[in-house]
């Protein structure tokens, strides 16, 4: 099973150095821009390509996202969320702007041509952002937790089956999955885009 | 009220087991547990949707080049209408930049990784020119194909729609080759400028009539391209005013 992290070609147990990158990015270290792009450019491009019809629009949005992020880096607060969450938030707004502009254009054309409603667009940008955030967190989980969750998510195995496949005792499987789910949920509450049921008391900073 | 065990909620969310009678009754009555279960189900759904995301393709190199070009243009030039802000220690910082602690905003050098990407473009452009020379009508025209001395990706500037773009290439025969695409339509015409970012002095190189396409413009002999490094394309009105309108559509910085 492929388990390359969505955002970085990180191998082994090396801890993420996100905090340092986020701070350097905010402080205007130009090398941090390239690092952020190498790490998160794929995710931003994915957000844009899956939600926009036109490939060159998607590349433009990716470019504009990093330009806007760099020029507006002083508004980024690493204490309020991750760098990838912030970048995806900028990308999401740009995608939504494009979709709205395209819809306006279509409406004008429709009015003139009197054609039926256009077919609906791609997946909801909020959902794509949420998936990318969850994928990023999944990639950061301890190996065992990630492995158990991938078996549950992708292969739809029960805890019992996971225990049988991996040889890990059932109780341990359960506790890995419980902890992993908690981490994914916390991360989504901080960096996710989609409004959803959130427990009272968590502001869900974005 | 006794809430459901959080472990149970996780297992229910993953479809590991069905809610027992008592649990169902509680979930109907308890908004807190119901909300938590919904959240966990949502997370599990997102988790299942992450499968393809482990092998995302890299963005193409020109996206990065566009980022660098656009940031350079935005950071190095304030606005054409704005007066050049006074700089302290102006003559001093020309020669000795390495020891400057506070880097000047303008005229500063980007690190090597930035220019490497642009140099790679220049190399690619030369490659293309070479291909054209090979494929072009050979035989009757033995004139050597001009080489590319410098090039600049041009990016949308200011409020220009982001799909506007272009490339500028300084050719060995002292011509500026411009390729533009998706310039917004303007009531007047487009004008091409070479600007010295330090002094904001500029030369008009020529005009373009189409928002997409190519043009070959002679570069004035007295332009020092090591100083006039910024290529700017502006929207101009038929107003009998030869000065830059201040409305820049595209900009980029020559390297090479």
Interface residues (C-beta under 8 A of the other chain):
Chain A: X2 X3 X4 X5 X6 X30 X31 X33 X34 X37 X41 X42 X43 X44 X45 X46 X56 X57 X59 X60 X61 X62 X63 X64 X66 X67 X70 X71 X127 X130 X131 X132 X134 X135 X138 X139 X149 X152 X153 X154 X158 X159 X174 X177 X178 X181 X184 X185 X188 X196 X197 X198 X199
Chain B: X6 X7 X10 X11 X13 X14 X16 X32 X35 X36 X38 X39 X40 X42 X43 X44 X46 X47 X48 X49 X50 X51 X53 X54 X55 X56 X57 X58 X59 X60 X62 X63 X64 X66 X67 X70 X71 X74 X75 X110 X111 X113 X114 X155 X162 X163
